Amino acid sequence: MATLGESVRTWAEMIKFSHSVFALPFAVMATFMAGRFVEDTHRPYWGQLALIVVCMVAARSVAMTFNRIVDAEIDGRNPRTSGRPLPAGELGVRDAKLFLFGASAVFVGACYSFHGLYGNPWPVILAGPLLAYLCGYSYTKRFTQWSHFYLGSAVGLSPVAAWIAIHPPSVGWPAVVLTAAVMLWIAGFDLIYACQDTECDRAEGLFSVPAGLGILRALRIARCCHAAVVVLLLVLAWIAPLGWLYLVGVGIVAVLLTVENSLVRPDDLSRVNVAFFTINGVVSVALGVLAVCDVLIITPAY
């Protein structure tokens, strides 16, 4: 019988809990940017911030678990993914479905708490459509090679969703630009990551940019996406507005994205995991921390 620690590690591996670091800092960043519009405090309440974190982790758990259930057979035939808990038999589909239901309930409950505690009904109104959209990604590789951008848009909803949860009336271009930046950032590094599965995708009849257009073109599109991310982040500094601490973060992002794209070549995918996990984790955390500090210390409240 597995120990508690082993069970936790198995579940964390199934939903890739550590990958929460990719989107969560952007949601927190949007939380504090929206908090500037809150009367009296000009800051989000600690309870709101806690609910944002719960919503983010729960929503991501739903999306990842649904994806693992839908793709279990395909993952089992892919050497890179055959060791995942579901295809490897470490977890059962029934248990995964129960976890999916539980994570969905936690997400909806946290969304409802924004209404009950802070009088904001929008999170619970949008909870169902949002979960449906997140889960929809799992089917996109069956019919379109541009699934990377669907994934990007799904993750990119995190900052605008956080903004709506904190202060719906102030949602505007800053939230839209930040969402677009996250979407292209995610799409870009998913294009890089998908290069590993090019042959498997072709064999399974799945669609992806590397499988359809080739690895070289996929990497070029990823570079274009990441160049656009830097431009959008600079635009955000102007329209938000944000100050010099945030701009330092944008500079760090520009350098790291350049390094990330230089690590992977069509004839050498050995460093994809370094580009995907390490660098992107630093990108999100560095920008998120510096942006929040900028909001708290430098840029004025509204």
C-alpha distance (Angstrom), angle and dihedral (degrees) to the residues before:
residue distance angle dihedral
M1 . . .
A2 3.79 . .
T3 3.78 118.0 .
L4 3.80 121.1 -120.6
G5 3.79 90.5 -103.7
E6 3.80 92.2 51.2
S7 3.80 91.5 48.7
V8 3.80 92.1 50.4
R9 3.80 90.6 49.4
T10 3.81 91.3 49.5
W11 3.80 93.2 51.5
A12 3.80 91.5 43.5
E13 3.79 89.0 52.0
M14 3.80 92.5 50.1
I15 3.81 94.0 54.3
K16 3.82 93.7 31.4
F17 3.80 89.9 -126.3
S18 3.80 91.4 -176.4
H19 3.81 89.2 63.8
S20 3.81 89.2 68.7
V21 3.80 85.0 88.2
F22 3.81 89.0 73.6
A23 3.81 99.5 67.0
L24 3.80 104.1 15.9
P25 3.83 96.8 76.9
F26 3.81 90.0 53.9
A27 3.79 91.2 51.7
V28 3.81 90.1 49.3
M29 3.79 89.5 47.4
A30 3.81 90.6 53.7
T31 3.81 89.6 45.7
F32 3.79 92.0 60.1
M33 3.79 93.5 41.1
A34 3.80 90.0 53.4
G35 3.80 89.5 43.4
R36 3.81 89.6 68.0
F37 3.80 87.3 73.3
V38 3.81 95.0 53.5
E39 3.80 109.6 111.4
D40 3.80 118.9 -117.3
T41 3.82 98.1 2.7
H42 3.83 101.1 41.3
R43 3.78 84.2 -156.6
P44 3.80 133.0 86.6
Y45 3.78 114.9 -100.1
W46 3.80 115.9 -107.5
G47 3.80 89.1 -119.0
Q48 3.81 90.3 56.1
L49 3.78 91.3 50.1
A50 3.81 90.8 50.5
L51 3.81 91.0 50.1
I52 3.81 90.6 50.0
V53 3.81 89.9 55.1
V54 3.81 91.9 47.6
C55 3.81 91.5 48.3
M56 3.80 92.1 48.6
V57 3.80 95.3 49.9
A58 3.81 93.3 42.6
A59 3.81 94.8 47.0
R60 3.78 92.0 48.2
S61 3.82 90.5 47.8
V62 3.80 89.5 53.5
A63 3.79 93.1 49.2
M64 3.80 95.3 46.1
T65 3.80 94.8 44.5
F66 3.80 91.8 49.0
N67 3.79 89.6 49.2
R68 3.79 92.4 50.1
I69 3.81 91.5 50.4
V70 3.80 94.2 47.8
D71 3.81 94.2 44.7
A72 3.81 99.1 38.1
E73 3.83 95.6 111.8
I74 3.80 93.5 43.8
D75 3.80 91.0 47.5
G76 3.78 89.1 52.3
R77 3.80 91.3 58.6
N78 3.80 94.2 47.2
P79 3.84 112.5 84.7
R80 3.81 90.6 -148.4
T81 3.81 94.3 54.9
S82 3.81 103.5 27.0
G83 3.81 90.4 98.3
R84 3.79 93.9 61.1
P85 3.82 113.3 119.4
L86 3.81 98.0 -104.9
P87 3.83 100.7 47.0
A88 3.81 90.0 37.9
G89 3.81 90.5 55.2
E90 3.80 95.3 -120.1
L91 3.81 88.9 122.0
G92 3.78 130.0 29.2
V93 3.80 125.8 -128.5
R94 3.81 90.1 -122.4
D95 3.80 91.2 56.4
A96 3.79 90.4 46.7
K97 3.81 90.9 52.6
L98 3.80 90.9 50.3
F99 3.79 89.5 50.7
L100 3.81 89.1 48.6
F101 3.79 90.9 53.6
G102 3.80 92.1 46.6
A103 3.81 93.9 49.3
S104 3.81 89.8 48.1
A105 3.81 90.5 51.9
V106 3.81 91.3 49.7
F107 3.80 90.7 50.4
V108 3.80 94.7 49.1
G109 3.81 90.8 44.5
A110 3.80 91.8 52.4
C111 3.80 90.4 47.5
Y112 3.80 90.4 51.1
S113 3.80 89.5 51.6
F114 3.80 89.6 65.8
H115 3.80 86.7 61.0
G116 3.79 96.2 42.4
L117 3.80 97.1 43.6
Y118 3.78 104.4 28.6
G119 3.80 105.2 21.6
N120 3.82 94.3 -116.1
P121 3.83 111.2 133.2
W122 3.81 97.2 177.4
P123 3.82 98.8 87.2
V124 3.80 93.6 56.4
I125 3.82 92.1 41.1
L126 3.80 90.1 54.9
A127 3.82 97.1 37.1
G128 3.81 96.8 93.4
P129 3.83 97.3 45.1
L130 3.79 90.1 45.9
L131 3.82 93.9 53.0
A132 3.81 90.1 46.7
Y133 3.80 90.5 52.3
L134 3.80 92.6 48.2
C135 3.80 92.2 50.1
G136 3.80 91.4 45.7
Y137 3.80 90.4 72.7
S138 3.80 90.4 72.8
Y139 3.82 91.0 70.7
T140 3.80 99.9 42.6
K141 3.81 96.5 88.0
R142 3.80 87.0 62.2
F143 3.81 92.5 68.2
T144 3.83 113.8 10.9
Q145 3.79 136.0 45.5
W146 3.80 89.4 -150.6
S147 3.79 93.5 72.8
H148 3.81 88.4 118.8
F149 3.79 89.0 71.2
Y150 3.80 92.3 47.4
L151 3.80 87.6 54.3
G152 3.79 89.1 47.8
S153 3.78 91.9 51.4
A154 3.81 91.5 48.0
V155 3.80 92.9 53.2
G156 3.79 90.0 37.6
L157 3.79 90.0 63.6
S158 3.81 89.1 71.5
P159 3.83 97.5 84.4
V160 3.80 95.8 43.3
A161 3.82 90.2 45.0
A162 3.81 89.8 52.0
W163 3.80 90.1 48.4
I164 3.81 91.4 51.9
A165 3.80 89.9 49.2
I166 3.80 92.4 54.0
H167 3.82 104.8 36.1
P168 3.83 117.5 -6.8
P169 3.85 97.3 -177.2
S170 3.81 92.2 61.7
V171 3.80 96.9 54.0
G172 3.80 105.9 124.9
W173 3.78 143.9 120.9
P174 3.83 96.6 -33.0
A175 3.82 89.9 58.8
V176 3.81 91.1 45.3
V177 3.81 93.7 49.0
L178 3.81 92.6 47.4
T179 3.81 89.9 49.2
A180 3.81 90.9 50.5
A181 3.82 90.7 49.5
V182 3.80 92.4 51.9
M183 3.80 91.2 45.7
L184 3.81 93.3 54.5
W185 3.79 92.7 41.7
I186 3.82 91.9 53.7
A187 3.82 92.9 42.2
G188 3.79 90.5 50.5
F189 3.77 97.2 52.9
D190 3.80 91.9 40.1
L191 3.80 87.7 57.0
I192 3.80 88.5 54.2
Y193 3.81 92.4 46.4
A194 3.82 92.9 47.4
C195 3.80 91.1 59.5
Q196 3.81 87.6 79.6
D197 3.82 91.1 64.2
T198 3.81 99.2 44.7
E199 3.80 97.0 117.1
C200 3.80 93.9 38.9
D201 3.81 91.6 51.3
R202 3.79 90.5 51.4
A203 3.80 91.8 48.4
E204 3.82 92.0 49.2
G205 3.80 93.7 45.4
L206 3.80 91.1 -116.5
F207 3.78 123.6 147.9
S208 3.79 126.4 -123.5
V209 3.78 135.3 140.6
P210 3.83 93.5 -109.2
A211 3.82 90.9 49.1
G212 3.80 93.6 45.7
L213 3.79 104.5 34.4
G214 3.78 101.9 19.9
I215 3.78 133.5 -106.7
L216 3.81 95.7 -81.8
R217 3.80 93.5 56.6
A218 3.80 91.5 42.8
L219 3.80 90.6 55.7
R220 3.80 91.0 47.8
I221 3.80 91.0 52.4
A222 3.82 89.4 48.4
R223 3.82 89.6 54.4
C224 3.80 91.1 50.3
C225 3.81 90.1 49.9
H226 3.79 92.6 51.5
A227 3.80 93.0 46.1
A228 3.81 87.9 53.8
V229 3.82 89.7 50.0
V230 3.81 91.3 60.2
V231 3.80 91.1 48.3
L232 3.80 91.9 50.3
L233 3.79 92.2 48.1
L234 3.81 89.2 53.2
V235 3.79 90.2 49.3
L236 3.80 88.5 51.4
A237 3.81 90.2 56.0
W238 3.80 88.6 58.0
I239 3.81 101.1 43.9
A240 3.84 100.2 35.5
P241 3.09 89.7 38.9
L242 3.80 111.4 -125.4
G243 3.80 131.0 170.0
W244 3.78 142.6 -133.5
L245 3.80 97.5 -67.1
Y246 3.79 89.7 58.6
L247 3.81 90.1 47.0
V248 3.80 89.3 54.5
G249 3.80 86.4 55.5
V250 3.80 90.8 50.9
G251 3.80 89.4 51.7
I252 3.80 90.3 52.5
V253 3.80 89.8 49.1
A254 3.82 91.7 51.0
V255 3.81 91.9 51.8
L256 3.80 94.3 45.2
L257 3.80 94.2 47.5
T258 3.80 89.2 50.5
V259 3.80 89.7 52.3
E260 3.80 91.6 45.3
N261 3.78 93.1 54.5
S262 3.80 92.4 45.1
L263 3.81 92.5 55.1
V264 3.79 95.2 65.5
R265 3.80 125.7 61.9
P266 3.81 130.6 174.1
D267 3.80 90.1 -109.1
D268 3.81 96.2 40.9
L269 3.81 121.0 48.0
S270 3.81 94.3 155.5
R271 3.81 93.1 110.7
V272 3.79 98.4 47.7
N273 3.80 92.4 110.2
V274 3.80 91.9 53.2
A275 3.81 89.7 50.3
F276 3.80 93.2 44.0
F277 3.80 104.8 41.1
T278 3.78 109.2 22.8
I279 3.78 103.9 35.1
N280 3.79 97.2 39.7
G281 3.78 91.1 48.8
V282 3.80 90.0 54.3
V283 3.83 91.1 45.5
S284 3.79 94.4 56.8
V285 3.80 97.3 40.2
A286 3.81 95.0 45.2
L287 3.79 94.5 48.7
G288 3.80 93.4 41.4
V289 3.80 94.8 50.5
L290 3.80 94.8 45.1
A291 3.80 92.6 45.4
V292 3.81 92.5 51.4
C293 3.80 90.7 47.2
D294 3.79 89.1 49.6
V295 3.81 91.3 52.6
L296 3.80 92.7 47.3
I297 3.79 98.3 43.0
I298 3.79 112.4 22.1
T299 3.78 119.0 18.3
P300 3.80 118.2 68.8
A301 3.77 127.5 -111.8
Y302 3.81 119.7 -116.3
